[in-house]
Amino acid sequence: MQRLSIARAWSVPLALIVVVVWLSAMPIHAAPNVDDPLIAPLDVQRQEAALLPAFSADLDAAEQWDRYTVSARIDPEKRTIAGRLRLEYTNRAADPLDRIYFYLFPNLPEFGGRLDIHSAAVDGASVRVHYESNRFLLRLDLPTPLPSGAAVEVLLDFSATAPLDASQRYYAAFNRERGVLALASALPMAARRVEGAWQLTTPLFRGDLVTSDTALYDVTLAIPAAWTAVTTGTAIESQNDGALRTTRFVSGPQRDFTIVLTRFPAISTEVDGTRITSYFRPEHAEGGRAALDAAANALRVFNRRFGPYPLTELDIVQIDARKFFGVEYPGLIMIDRLLYAGEREGLEIIVAHEVAHQWWYSLVGNDVQNEAWLDEGLTSFAQVIYQEEIHGATAAARELDGFRTTYLRARQAGRDAPLRRPVSALRGNYTAIAYAKGALFFQALRIRIGEPAFDRFLRDYYASFRYRVASSDDVRVVAERACACDLGDFYRDWVLTAAPVTLP
């Protein structure tokens, strides 16, 4: 995050026509029907549509990922999404499970919205809905313990409501304002388990919110035909029924599934097989083109420097954000409206930053609340790479100088901190540490190990941890492997302590 589609069409199968009828008549409070064909087990083979052909073999790892199938209807006027979610969940821990937790992000106070679970079933048996942590958590007690390696099917009947014109008060990625209904993190998400423990801490809005494991999503949405659904993944089927359009999307391996509805015009281009689409207000056509050009340049640069982006689509949507410049979700970027009307340099670098997040956060995950520097620092450093490749050494030096100034201001004020510091412990220095010091770490590492080894590090880090969750220690291991050297003192001074490091 930076703080302050052309869908391919297939022939329409009978099942999608049935979806249209079912969603049109679906009562919000209906109990889940475990035999409903519309929420049948996810078909992994259909996920290939979201991946470039060279990456279709990534789905060989599908057994490692949970699977979500969703059928829902969105009413932009009421700002609601209502439907049914089926989760195929596997216990990958060593011990049996007696419960499953879900994150309900719209219930965080900063979202200003609400996500309700009306009923739940586990392997066909109805279970009681338990809310915890001020409704941020949903707990489902399993009828029988789930052994290690065993799978279970969870069915949820849910509805969510977003606020209206709330970008000045709440999180704008979940909000309807000026022709956009943004529904970030609107779907219930299975909570993470790390080393046998559920990760249940309520996230702080000082940093990004969603730390999640890679999963597969198959999502069917019914929306008014006058609107366009922009989502994670790609559309594989679509059917119009008068005023209603029903479209099926598949995600490929992703950490989240994000939905935006808009009536904006769009322009597209293609880079290395990935279609990039920019959605923007009609009066900001020049800014919309600038955002598309920046995303195309960034994708081209980062494909070469980090390793290829594996997905067929990437979307950029103009929204009213107010409290941030841009925010990344898998395959979908939201950028504040005011950047489109201002000077283009700011829009360009924010878009480049959010495109870099498709590698560092989305494809290579990290704990964004406990080790925020991993994605924000490397993504900020990616701005330096972008400037080098697109605008030359002088622009890159200026970018680095900005990070130095931000970090030194905090250090001189006594607010220095180790990079590996949770967001909760970064008070008044979050940007200076996670973004600026993080970016400077990677430039210092580049100088320490040399350009060839640093390039190996970037590519190896991406290849080793794509679809996984990396840690600070993993950065050291991969860097030492790239340079065949010991980085213990360097890692200690920058990452583990607040030693007075020499700035690059």
N, C-alpha and C positions, 0 to 999 in steps of 0.2 A: 504494500500500500504506500502511496505517497500522500501525506497529509497536507493540511492547508498549508439475410442469408438466402443466400440462394440455395434452396434445398433440392437435393437430387430426388427425382420422382420415380417411383416404381408403380407397376399396376396395383390397384387398390384391392386387397383381399377382402373376403367376406367378413373376416374377424374385425377389421377396422370399421366397416359399416356398422357392425354390431356395437362397437365402442361408441359410435356417435349416438345411437339410440339409447344405450345404457347411461351414458353421461348426461344426456338431456333429461332423463327421468330420475336420475339418482338422488334420493333423499340424503341430505348431509348426515343425518343421524342413523342411517341404516347400519345394521350389524354386519360385520364382515362375513362373507360367504366363502369358505375355504375351497369350494369346488368351482368358483367363478373362473371361467376360461380367460377372462380379461386380465387376471392377475396370476396367470400360470407361471411356472418356473421360467427363469430367464434363459433365452436361447443364446449361448455364447457365440455361435457362428455368426449371428446377425451383427455382432459387435464389430466385425471386420470392416463394416461400412465407415466407421469412425476413424480407422487407422489407414495410413498410407500403406500400399502393398508391401513395401520393404519391411514393415513392422507387424504384419499380420501374425507372425510367429510369436509375438509377445503374448498372444492369447493362450499359448501353451501353459502359461503360469496361472490360468484362470482359477484353478483350484485353491490358490492362495488368497483369493479375494472374495469378499462377500458380494451378494448380488441383490439389487433392488429392482423391483418391477412396480411401476406406479401408473395408475389411471386416475386422472383428475380433470376437473373443469375449473376454469378461471373466469371470474366476472370482474372486468376492470372497473366497472362503475361502483361496485360494492367493495372492490379491492380485496377479493377473496380468492382463495384456491381451496377446493374441497375434493377429496377423493379417497382412494385406497392404496395402500403401500404393502407390498409383500417383500419381506427380507428373508433370503436364504443365508442363514448364519451358521458358521462352523466354529466350534470351540477349539482354538489353536493353542490353548494353554495346556499345561501338564495335568491340572486338577479339574475335577468336574465343576460345572457351573450350576448354581441354583437360581440365578436371575440374569437378566439382560437389562442394561441401561441404554437409554437413548438421550441424545442432546436435542433440546427444543429451543433453538436459538431465538426465534421470534419472541419468546417469553422473557428474554433479557430486558431490563428496563430501558436500555439505550435503543432498542429496536422500536419501542412505542407501539408494538403490535401484539398479536396473540396467536398461539398455536395450541389447538385442543385435540386430544385423542378421545374420540367418542366411544370406541370399543376396541378390544384387542383379542386375538386368538393365537395360540401356540400349538402347532401341529393339530389344528382342528378343535382344540379345547379352549373355550372362552376363559380368559384370565382377567383379573382385576387390574385397573389402571391406577398406579400410584405415582403421584407427583412429589418431587423433592427439590430442595434448593430453590424455593420460590418459583417452582414450575419450570426451571431450566432443565431439570432431569425428569425423565420418565423411567420408572422401574417396573419391570414385569417379572414376577416370580414364576419360575417354570414349574409346571405340574410335576415333573420328575427331573432329577439332576441330569445335566447334559454331559456325558463322558468326554474325555479328551479325544479329539479327532472326529467326534460325531457332529451331525448337522441338525438344524431345526428350522422350521418355517414359521415366521411371525407375520401376522396380518394385522394391520392397523387401519382404522377408519379415522381420518383426520380432516381438519379444516383450519385454515389460517387466514388472518386479516391483517393487512398493512395499513399504516396511517396515511393521512392525506396532507400533502403540502407541508411536510414535516422536516425538511432538510436542515432547517436552522435549529431544530430541537433534538432530532433523533438521527439514527444511522441511515443515511440516504440510500444505501443499497437495498433497503427494505422500506419502500415508500412509493406512493403515487404522486407525481408532480410533473406539470408541464408536458403532458403527452407520453409519459413513461410510467409503467408500473414495474418496479424492480422488486423481485422476490428472492433475494439472496438468502440461502440457507433456510428456505421455507419448508423443506421436507425433514421429517424426523430422521436423525442420523444415529446409527449405533455408536455407542461410546467406545473409546479405545481401551484396550488392556495392555499394560506394559509390565513385563516380568511378573505376571500373575495378579496384578492389581489394576482395578478400574481407575481410569483418569477422570475424576469427577469434579475437579476444581472449577468454579465459575470463572470464566475468562474476564480479564480486565480490558476495558476499551482503550487503554493506553497503547496497546499494540494490536496486531491482527488477532482474529478470534478462533479460527477453525484449524485445529490440529487433527488430522484424520488419516486413516489408512486408505490405500487405494481400493476401489470397489468398481463394480460394473453396474450401469444404470440402463434400464429400458423404460422410457417414460412416454406415455400417451397423454396428450393435452387437448382438450376441447376449449376453443376460445372464440370470441366473436370474429367473424370473417374480416371485419374492417381493421383488425389488429394483426401484427406480426409477432410471432413468438421467436425470440432470440435465446438460445440456450447453449449450455455445454453440449458438446457432441454434434451429431448431424442428423437431419431428418431422413427417414427411409420410406415413409408412407404418409400420404395426406389425402383427405377426403373432405369436400365441401358439401354441406347439407343446408342449403339456404343461407341463413345468417350465421351458421356455425361452421367452423373449420376444425377438424380433428387431425392431429399430426402425431406420428410416432417418431421418437428420437432415441438413438442409441449413443452411449457416451464414449465407448472404449475405456481403457483403464484410467480412472479419474478419482480425485479425492473428494469430490462434491459434485452436485448437479444444481446449476444455477439457472434461473428463469427470469427473463425480462420481456415484457410486452411493450410494444411501441407502435406508433403510426408514422414514424419518420421515414423519409426516403433513405436509400442506401446505395453505396457504390462498392465495388469489389475489385480485387486483383488476385493474382496467384503467384506464390513464391515457393519454389521447390516442391510443387504439388499440393501445397496448403492454400486453400481459398481464404483470403482475409476480407472481411466485410466491415465497412464503417457506416454506422447509423447516426444521423445528425438532424438537428432542426433545419428546416428549409432555408431560413435566413442565415445559417452558418455553413453554407455549402463550401466556402473556401477553407474553413476550419476542418470540415469533414474530410476534404481531400488531403489536407495537411496531416491529419491523424492517420489516414490510410497510408500515405507515403512514409510516415515515420515508422508505422508498424511493419510495412514491407521491408524497409531498410534494416530495421532491427532484427526481423526474422532471418533475413539473409545473412547478416553479420553473425548472429548467435548460432545459427545452424553451422556455420563454418568454424567458429571458435569453440563452441561447447559440445557440439554433436547435434545431429538432425532432430528437429521437432517431429514427433511421430504421427501427429493427428491431421485430419483432412481439413479442419476448419478452425478459424480464430476470429472472434468478433469484437468490435469496439463500439460501445454505445455511449452517446452523450447523455448525461443526467444532470440534475441539480444536486450537487453534493454539499457545498458550503463548508463542511468540516474537514474535507480532504480533497486533494487534487485528483487522485485516481485510486482505484482499488482493483485487485486482481482476483478472479475466480477461474477455475479450470476452463480454458478455452473461451473465456469471456472477460472483457475488460470494461470497466465503467470509468468515464472521465468527466470531470466537472465542467458544466456548461460554460462557465466564465472563461476558461482557457481557450475556447473556440473563438471567442470574440476579441481576445487580447493578442499580444505579440506571439508569433509562431514558435519562437525558440523554447518558451516554457512548455507549450503543448507538445512539442517534439520530444523533449527529454523525458517528460512524464509518461508519454506513450511508450518510449523505449524502455523505461524503468519497468512498467507493468508487463511489457512483452517478456522482459528478462525473468520476471516472476513465473512465467510458464515453465521455465526450467527450474528455478530456485524458489520453491514452495510447492508448485503443482506436480511436476514430474519427479523431482527430488524433494521429498518432504523433510520437515524438521518440526520440532516442538516450538511453535511460534510464540508461546507464552514463556517458556523457560530458556530458550536459546534463540531469541529473535534475531540476533546478529547473523545467524547462519544464512537466512534467506535475505534479510534486509541489507546486510553488509555486502554480500556477493552480488545482489541485484544493483545496489548503488555503485559498486565497482564496475558492473556491466555498463553503466553510463560512461565511464572512462573509455572502455573498449569501443563503445558506440561512437564516441566523439573522435577517437583515433581513426577509426575506419571511415567515417563519413565526413568529418570536418577537419581532421588533421591533428598534429601534435600540439599546436597552440590551444585549440579548443579542449583537448584532453587535459593539458596542464591547468587550464582555467577551472575545469571540473574538479580536479584534485585539490586545487587551491581552495575551492569552496568547502570541501570536506575538512581540510586542515583548519580553516578559520572556525568552522562550527565546533570541531573537537577541541581546539586550543582554548576557545572561550570557556568551555566547560571545565577543562583541566585547570586553567588559571583561576577559576572560581572555586576550586576544590571539589568539583563534582565528577572527577575521573572515576572509572570503575572498570573491573575486568569485563571482557567481552562476554564470557559465560556468566551472565547474571540474569535472573528472571525479571520479567517486566515489572513484577510487583516491587522489586528493589531499585528500579530506575525511576527516580522521582525528580523531575526537572531536568533530566539528562537523557531521556530515552532516545531522542533523535541523534544527539551527539554521540552516544555510544553505539547503539544498534546500527545506525545508518553511516555516520561519518567515520567513527573509529573502525567500524567493520570494514568499510571500503578501504581505508588506509592500511588495515591489516593485509588485505589481499595485494595491494600495491607493494607493501614491504616484503611480503612473501615472494612476489615476482622478482624483486631485486635480489633477495637473499639466494634464491635457487637458480635464477637465470631464466631467460625467455623460453628455451626449448623445454626445460623441465616444468616450467609453469604451464605451458600449453598442454603437456602430458597430464599434469595434475587436473586441469579443468575438464578435459575429456574423460579421464579415468574416473573422476568423481561423479560425473554425470552417468557414465556407463555402469558404474558399480552400484549406484543408488537410485537409478530410475525406478519408479513405482515403490520405493522403500522410504524409510524415515532415517535420515542421517543425524549424527551427533557431532559436537565439537571435536571429540576424540577421533572421529572418523576423518575429519579434515586433516588432522595431523598424520594419521596413518597413510592416507592417500598421497599427501604431499611428500612424506618421507620416502614412499615407494617411487614417486616420480623423480626425486633428486638423488636417491640412494645416499641420503645423508641424515644426520641426527638434528632434529629441530626442537629438541627438548627445551633449551633455554629460550628460544624465540616463542614457542608456544606458551611457556610459563609466563613470560613477561607481558604478552599481549592478551592471552585468553584467560589465564587463571588468576592473575594478579593485576594490580593497577600500577605496575612499575612505570617509571618515567621513560617510556619508549622513545626512540629516535624516529621522527616522522619521515616518511619517504617524500 
